Amino acid sequence: MSSIYDKEELSGDDVQSEVFRRMEKYERKSFLECFSIYLGTAQILEFALKRLLEERFNVPEEDTEKLTLGQARVRLENVGLRSDYTELLKQVVKDRNNAAHELLENQALIGSLGVVAH
């Protein structure tokens, strides 16, 4: 089977299969370890999207350095990145924002009640 990166368009099954393959790194890790891996990966994605804007779409570095993940996604959509990628990035941004702003807060609340998550 060819790499998903070689396909002109990704199906939902393509994306799901790749996500499940990449989820293996989370097995047998604590909540905070998983949280850290996820947010670190989102940060790496943000850097990669900024670099894509700079190298493929000739956006000056000074215009990308302060962009958030969501802002980088919008810029990529505006410069004509494939719509299947930008649609997927919309969900990634939503999920990352939920993790960054809600998930940790909820976990802290649950922990303050004496519940230990494994």
Residue, then its C-alpha position, 0 to 999 in steps of 0.5 A: m500500500s502506498s503512503i497516505y501522503d501520496k494520495e491526491e485526496l484522503s478518505g475518512d477511512d484513510v485518516q482513521s487508519e493513520v490516526f489509530r496507527r499513531m495512537e499506539k504511542y499513548e498505550r500504557k501512559s498516564f493522563l499527563e503523559c498523554f496530554s503532554i504528548y498530544l500538546g507537544t505534537a500539536q505544537i510541532l504541527e503548528f511549527a510545520l504549518k508555519r514552515l509550509l506557509e513560508e516555503r511553499f507559499n512564500v509567506p515571510e517568516e515575520d508574518t508567521e512567527k506569531l500565528t497560532l495553530g488556528q491562524a496558520r490553518v486559516r492562512l493555509e486555507n486562504v492561500g489554497l491548500r487542499s480543502d481535505y487538509t484544511e477541513l481536517l485541520k479545522q477539527v485538529v484546531k478544535d480538538r487541540n483547543n479543547a485539550a488545552h483549555e478544557l481537558l486539563e482543567n477538568q482533570a484538575l477538578i476531578g483530581s481535587l475530588g480525590v479521583v485518580a485517573h490512570 
